[in-house]
């Protein structure tokens, strides 16, 4: 059985990381048996990050590479009916969410001072008292450095949130009235789109991105449909 290593549940979701949540959603979408191993220890992961899987001794890290590996080994292939141009569109949407929108969520959780106390409590509240303040501060500093290196943190707070809202609006515009992102069948990009929408909505404090998602009836319907289908025990955020 496939072992999926990921962070502990938080914010009412099986995982607060959109990449971990994407991977688990994909496993559900293709109906592969798996076992979740919740951990915060990344020292033994192949690339020092989550998620990763262990499939009969094969350790694969990174959600994208995990999906590529699973598609090669198992008869899944959710995208086989798509044309090359449709696959290119799905690829672009995935990149928009994972390489751009993701950083607005990181800023919202880790850098925005109004949200940091909550994140610190949820992520680090179980740490021993002696390191409960030191370790979170160190990690937050690293996250801030990464955000600046990416370029996102070089913008103002309002500009960062505007960029996130633009991504949400673009996803809503492409989804239109379709059942799923690429049509009437789930495809790989749905694992990504759903994970990012859910991780946006389930954060306990509102943000411009949360309000943007709520403003689009098709995104709300899509979120509810995917949650009901794949995570029926999860309490809906809207």
N, C-alpha and C positions, 0 to 999 in steps of 0.2 A: 504493500500500500504506500502511496505517496505521502510523505510527511511534509507539511507546510509549516515552516518556522516563521513566526510573525510576532508582533508586539501584542500585549494584553489588550482586551476589549476596553473601550472608553467612549464616553459621550453617547451611550446608547447604541453603539455600533459594534459588530464583531471585531473591528479594528479601526483605530483613528487615522491610520496611514492610508492614503488613497491607493498607494502601490500595493500594499498588502491586501487591502480590500478588493482591489481590481483582480488580484491573483486568485483569491478565494472565490470571487464571483465567477471568474472564468472556469474554474474547476467545477462549479455547480452548473454552469451553462453547458459544458460538454459532458456532464454526468460521469466524471471520473471519481473513484473512491479516494478519499484522502483523510488524513488525520492532522488536526491542528496542534502544533506545539508552541505554546505561548512563552515567550522569553524576552528579556531585555539584553541578554548577553550576546553581543555581536562579535566577540573575539574569535569565535570558531566558524563564523560564516565565511564563505569563499571570497567575498569581496568587502567584508566588514560592514555590510548593510543588510536591511530587511526589504523584502522577504527573500527567502530562498527555500528550495525544496530538496529533499533527499528521496530519490527514487531508486530503490534497490542499490544504494551505495553511490549513486551519481548525484553529486551536489551541484545544483544550478542556482545561481543568484541573478537578481534583477528580473522584474516582472516581464519585461519584453523578451528576454532570453529564455525565461521559463516557458512562456507560451510557444516560442519557436521550437524548443526542445520537445514539448508535449505534442505539438503538431507533427513532428517527425516520427515520434515513437508510437503514438496512438492514432487510431482512425477517427480523428475529430474533424478538423477542417471546416470551421464555421464560415470561412470566407470563400469557399470554393465556387460558389455561384456568382460571385461578384466579378465584374469586368475589370480589366487592368486600370481603367480610369477611375472606377468606383473604389478600387483598392487604394489608389493614390489619394483620393479624397479622404477615405477613412484614416489613412496614414497621417495626413495633414492635421486632421482633427485631433488624433491622438497626440501628435507633437505639440499642438497648441495647448492642450490641457496639461500635458506632463512637463513640458519645457518652458512654459510661460505662465499659465494660470496657476500652476502649483506654487510658484514663488509668491504669488499674492496671498495664498493661503498660509504659507510659511510666515510671511510678514505679519499677517493677521493674528496668528497664534503666538509667535515667539518674540516679536519685536514691538507690536502695538502695546503700549504700557497699560491700556485699559483691559487687555485680555491676559497679559502675562501672569498675574497672580493666580488666575484660574488654571492656566496650563501648568504652572509650577506645582500647584497643589495636586492636580490629577496625575501628572506624570511622575512627580518626585515625592509625593506626600508620604509614601511608605518607606523612604530612606531613613537611616539612623539620624538622630537629631544633629549629631556633630557635623555631618556632611550635607544636611538637607538644604542649606543655603549655598554652600560652596560649589557643589557639583552642578546644580542648575545654572548658576551664574556663569560657570566656565563653558557649559554647552551653549548657553544663549549667546555668549560672545563668539563662539565658533560659527553658530548659525548666522549671526549678523555679518561676520566676515565673508561667509559664503554668499550671502545675499548681495553684498557689495561687489564681490568678485563677479557675480552673475550680471550685475548692472541694475537689478531691480531696486536695491536700497539707495541708489543714487538719485532716485526720484523722491518727491515729497509724499507724505502719507496720502493726501487726496489724489495725487497722480497715480500712485500704486493701486489704489482702490478703483480708480477710473479704468485702468488697464484690465483689472479683473472683471469689471462689469462688461467691458467690451467683449471679452472672451465668452462670458455667459450669454450675452445677446447674440453673438455669432452662432453659438451652439443652438440656441432656440430658433434662430432664423433658418438654419439648415434642417433641423428636426421637423419643422412645419407641423403637419398633421399626420406624420408617419407613425406607425406602431413602434418602430425602433429606429435607431439612427440612420441605417442604410435601407430601410424598407420594412417589409412585413415579417422579416426573420431576424433573430439576434445574430450579430457578428462580433468579431473580436473587439471592435471599437466600443460596443455597448458595455463591456466590462469596465473600460476606462471611463466612459461618460457617466455611467451610473455611479461609480465609485467617487468621482469628484463632486457630483451633485449631492450625493448622500453625505459626504464628509463636509461639504459646505453647510448643508441644512442642519446637521446634527450638532454643530458647534453651539454650545449653550448661549452664546451672546450674539446678537445680531451684527450685521455688517452690510456694507453696500452690496456685496456679492450675494448675501442671503436674500436681501430685498429684491435684487435683480432676478434671482431664481423664482421667488414667489410671484413676481410680476408677470411671469410667463405661464399661462395655463397649460401649455403643452409640456413644459419641463416639470411642472407639478404632477401632471398625469403620468408622465414617463417615470418619475421617481416612485410614485405610488404603485404603478404596475410592476416595476422591477422588484421593489421591496416585497410586495405580496407574492410574487412568483418565486423568488429565490431566498428570501428571508422572512417567511410568514410570521415568525415569532418576534420580529423587531417592531417596536412601537414607532409608528409613523411620526415624523417630526412636524408635518403639516397636515 
